[in-house]
Amino acid sequence: MTARIIDGKRIAGEIRREVAESAAELIARGTRPGLSVVLVGDDPASHVYVRMKTRACQEAGLHARDVPLPAETSREELLGEIDRLNADPEIHGILIQLPLPAHLNEAEIMERVKPEKDVDGFHPVNVGRMVSGDPTAFRPATPAGIQELLRRIDYDPQGKHVVVIGRSNIVGRPVAEILSQKQPWANATVTLAHSRTRDLAEVARLGEILIVAIGRPRFLTADMVTDGAVVIDVGVNRVDDPTTQKGYRLEGDVDFEAVREKASWITPVPGGVGPMTIAMLLNNTVKAADRYATAPETAGLAGP
């Protein structure tokens, strides 16, 4: 058996075209969806990611406003900038690019964003709504993208055993919560495992769907995968490689070539989950703009 490739780049392209159509409809009604990305400091990887988001916004017809701030930006200055974006009716989604400089409290900064503009889905209000099964809650982009990948390849998690390896608040925990809920394209039995799980290989082999987000290159090996499993690789790891022009290559958390011979479906790295994250972020932004266009007062986006 050789697994079929889940082409995240192609699927994300489909979603971005759908987002562009929705954005055009909103623009025709007088509201152009707007996303602001706040970047503090000079982290090179963060700058690349912000440029990708900005370009994706522009291609989909969204208004993109980058807010670059120096690394020495104070707590008060950053909170003030977020307050201005919260009050701006042209901005429907606010994203705080992580990581932040060490002198800033990430939890405090993230919680300053209005839940109605928290298109990243990390505000405690949105997390609570998600956990309670509220379909109006913004879901974190990467977990939402994973669920959408399964939907687009027509592999319904209902009744399946999903094993999630990795317990981060960004991917592991929310995707486990989403796929276990009594909702369409969910209803799975979910095991949340991690690096300290006893007999992890044995637990992994229970997974009809394996979602790996542990941050270690080639962590999931073929002996940890049951025949026919669907394998979703969330990891993006830089591995030194002097044979390449950049001096490194990107590898996922899955030993791709070996696992591909046992799985039925598998995501590549790059080109799998990664493109879905930006696509779902744009989708959340258009949803926020649509709520504002429909009822600005109840959406909480009308400003002071």
N, C-alpha and C positions, 0 to 999 in steps of 0.2 A: 504493500500500500504506500502510495505517495500522496501526501496531503495536497489539497487544492489551496491556492493562495487566496487569502482574504485581502483584496486590493483596497486598502484604506485610502490611498490617494484618489482612486477612481470614485469611490463611494463619497468621500468628502467633497469631491468636485460636484457630484450630483446634489448634495445638500447645499453647497454654496450657490448653485444655480437656483435652487428653490428659495433660498434666502434672498437672492437678488430679485426674484419675482415678487416676493412678499414686500421687500423694501420698496420696489417700484409702485406697488399698490398703495403703500403708506404715503409715499411722496406725493402721489396723485391726490391723496386726501389732505395734504398739507403738513405732513410730519415726516421729516427725514431722520431715520434712526441714527443715533450718535453714540459712539463709544470713545471713552477717554482712558488711556493707559498711562498710569503714573509710574515713572521709573526714577528711583533714587540711587545715584551712584553710577559707576562706570564698569559694571560687570559686563565683559564682552559677550557672554552667552545671552544675557538678558537683553542687550541691545539688539542682537540678531533676532531674538524671538519677538521683540516689540516691532521691529521692522516688518517681520512676516505678518504680524497681526494687522498692522497699519495697511500694508499692501492688500491683504485679504479684504479688509473693510472697503477700501477704495474700489476694488474690483467688483464688489457686490453692491456698490452704490450707497454705502453707509458713510456718514460723516465720521472721520477719525481725527481725534485731537490728542496728540502725544503731549505729556507734561514731564519733560526731563528736569530733574532737580539734582543739585550737587550732593555728593556723599555727606557733606557736613550739614545738610539741612536739619534744622532742629525739629523736635517733636511738635512744637507749637506751629511752626511754619507748615509742616506737612499736614497737620490736622486742619489748619486754615484753608489749605488748598483743596482738601477733600470736601470741606464745608461749602466752598464756592462751587465745586462740581455738583454736589448734592442739590444745590439751589438753582442750577442752570437747566432750564427747560429744553435746551438743545442737546443735552447729554442724557441718554437713557440708560447707559451702562458704564460702570466705573470698574476698572481692573487695577489693582495694586500689584505691580510686578515684584515677585519674590526672587531671591532673598533681599531683605532690607539690610542696611548697615546695622552693625551690632548695637549701636546706641538707641535704636528705635525698637519699641515693643510691637512685634508683628500682630499679636492678638488685639491690642488696643487700636492699632491703625486699621486693621481689617474691619473691626466692629464699628468704626466711624462711618463707613459707607452705608447709605440707606439700604435696607434690605430690598427695596424696590429697584435699586440700581445695582445690586450685587449680582451681576451676571456670571460671576465665577462660582456662585453658590456656596461660599464659605462663611457667610455671616451666620451666627448662631440661630437667628430667626429662621433663615432658610434651611439650615441643617435640621432644626426641630420640625419644620413643616415637612421636609423630605422624609424624616424618620416616621412621622405620623401618617405618611401616605398621601399628603396633600398634593394633588397634581399641579397646583399653581406654583409650587415652590420651584425656584431655580435650582437645577441639579448641577453639581460640578461637571465641568465639560468633559473630562476624560472618562469618568464612569458612564455618563450619558452617552458618550461616543461608543463605548464598548457595547452597551445595550443596543445601540442603533446598528452597529456592525452585525450583530446576531440577527437583528430584524431584516437587514438588507440581504443577508445570505439565506434567509428563510429557515433559520435554525432556532426553533422556539425553546427557550429554557424551561418551559413549564414541565414540572415533574422530573426534571433532570437533576443530577447531583453536580453542583458547581463547587469547585475547590479554588479559593482565592489564596494565593501565597503572597503575603505582605499586608500589613495592618495600618498603613498610613491613613491620616485623615483626608488626604487628597485623593487617593485611589482605592486602597484596599477596603477600608471600612464603608465608604459610601457605595461602592459597587456591590458589596455583599448585602447591604441594606436594600438597595434598589432591586436586585434580582430575587430577593426572598419575599418581596411584597406581593399582595394579592392584586396584581395589576396585569394588563396585557404585556406580553413579552417579558414576563418575570415568573412568579410562582414556582421558583426552584427551591430545592433543598440546598442550603449553602453552608459550607465549612470554611471558616476563616482561619487559615494557618499562617505560620511565620517562622522565623529562623530558630526559635526555641521550641517548636512543636516536636514532641517525641515521635520517632518513627515517621519523619516527614515524607520520605519516599513512599511509604505504605499509604499514608493519608492522600498524597497526591494521586496515587493510582486509582483512588475512588472517583476521581473527577471525570465526568463525561464532558464537562467544560472546565478547562484549567485557565485561570487568569493569574499571570505571574507579574508581580510588581514589587520586587524585593531589592533591586538596585545592585545586582551582582552579575557580571557577564557570564553567560552560559551556565547559570545556576541550575536550571531545570534540564536534566539529562534524560536520555531516552528510556532508561530503566525506571523513571518516575512517572511514565505516561502509559495509560492503558490504551490498547489498540482502538483506533477510531475516535479518540478524543478530539474536541475542538480546543485549540491552544491559542490563547490571546496573550501576546508578549507586550507588556507595557514598558519594559526597561529600555533605556537609552544610555549606554555606557561608552565612554571614550577608552579605547585600548590602543596603546602605543604600537605604531606600525611604521618603521622607517622606510618601507617599500612604497608608501603612499606619498603624494605631494605634500599633504598637510602634516604628515608624521604620525597620524593616528587614523583609526577607523572606528565606526560605530557598531556596537554589538548589543543585542538585546539580552534579556535575562534567560533566554532559552537557547540551548544548543541546537540551532535551527536545522542544520543539515541532518543531524541524527534523529531529532524528534520528528522531522517531516516524514520520515519513513514509517512512523507509527500513527501519526495523527490523521484525521480526515480533513480538517481545515486548520490553517495556521496563518498568523499574521507575520509579515516580514518586519525587519528593522534595518533601515528606515522604510517608510511607506505603508505602515500598518495603522497602529493606533494614533501616532503623532498627528497626521493631517486631520484626524477626526476632532481633536481637541479644539483647534481653531474654528473648524466648521460649526461645532456645537456652541462655542462662545458667540459666534455671529448669530446663530439661531436664537440664543437667549436674549441678545441685544434687540433683535427684531420683535421678540415677544414683549419685552419691556416697553418698546416704543409703541406697539399696538395697544397695550394697556393705557398708556398715556394718551394716545389719540382718541381712544374710546371714552375714557373717563379720567381726566388728569387729577381731579381731587381725590378720587378713591385710589388711584394708582400711587399717590404720594409723590408725584413728580412735578407738580405745578410750581414748585419753589416756595419761598416764604410768604 
